[in-house]
């Protein structure tokens, strides 16, 4: 059994920010399923929003975020995000983050979708990468213990409070029990429930699903963001920075079609608007090839593209065989971000004493029904910092794991067969996962209908039954990726069920959730969060209030 004061599960921006912000003298450990510098945070390109400009203000950032989230965001949480943002950016600068600069030496800022001002502080188009490495260096310097390639299996809960964690060490093939005073889940999103996604292969929602099984409340799982610009075919992200620097979107007949949908913001409308617009163009026959449009950067010039968008330049060349200085990039929307997650308060506390959550894993509802570009990176460091500073205050003195550990070990043993060899034609995790991701992409995508959502719920339920019959060969096997695939699939199916069910339940269109059979926003019946608990017969849904402190809902137009 391993003991630490604080255990953080997840080595991305949120987890590392929390680790370096823990009170001095705290024994902090980070458990990460991959090496921390490989965390998906490193793929973030565009920038971190903060109201630093002379003409900008926290008030403007707050309003843009409330409006961008289609008035479902909690305004008290959004005020925390926006008001603490400038100081966190300056703190990162003092830590050594090499922000791109203006001629007078200040952090440069660019426009991203839905923002009224150039607000995103950036480092070329590798913003997440440089901040991730800076925080990792700080964590090592602070003596944080890192456990790479350790996978969370279960949260051990005694008498309703967190008592520890059951973790699988991939290198040894053994289980470990980890005791702590408080734990923080910062395990990122769950985009791999979809076939077309910008998310890395590790983004399987482990922390969210495991917390849900342990009794944590989830919120707003129906709100899934689809990024407008990913490379057609591979779905590698082409940063919103490309449009922030002045890129244009063209259809097959050469029109800048966003003039039809968002004449004021054009390509810099919020992501849900741009993604739906692209799909509408394709649906009406104005797409190219097998269903894509063009992102044109050629008018920006070679110098600007290579200096400000070096990664976009490389990705287009390597993965699409396109030189973006000379030709447009073929792009299509794909799943990118999950607004839903583990419901937490402003101190990142869940409903389980001793358990916190932050970042994309959590739902403090700063994004509401749709996230603005640049706000998720800001959320990682603002709420990562808040979680780190609050962790010991939230510590729960629970009893050691006894009955919870016994039950967890019994469930663990049930995963394994007695070594019966797999027969040709036997069901497999890969077949179930492929069917799941196709169902979610085809029926729980950008455009949704009640009939398709009902079918998705039924199909996911059938896949969960198939999954329940799967077994993994017994015995300790270091680097047992068959076991990891099995564990991850269980998490993905759990979250697919909740996401499809919540989308079926919400009979309106709001932000990223667009119901073709209910195309209007319905504040009278649906201006509330969707809360979900795990019941004996499946998810149990209920409504939760939205914090409206300053801005009353109004028509959202761009």
RACOR-V843275 format. One record per helix or strand of 3 or more residues. SS is the DSSP state (~ for helix, > for strand). FROM is the first residue (numbers start at 1). TO is the last residue. Records with the same first field share a line. If there is no record, write none. Layout:
SS: FROM-TO ; FROM-TO
//
This chain:
>: 2-9 ; 28-32 ; 145-148 ; 150-158 ; 161-169 ; 174-185 ; 224-231 ; 248-250 ; 292-296 ; 329-338 ; 341-343 ; 355-357 ; 513-515 ; 529-535 ; 538-544
~: 13-21 ; 36-38 ; 40-43 ; 58-68 ; 75-95 ; 127-141 ; 191-193 ; 206-213 ; 241-244 ; 258-261 ; 266-268 ; 271-283 ; 298-300 ; 302-308 ; 310-320 ; 359-361 ; 375-394 ; 403-414 ; 429-443 ; 450-468 ; 481-505 ; 523-526
//
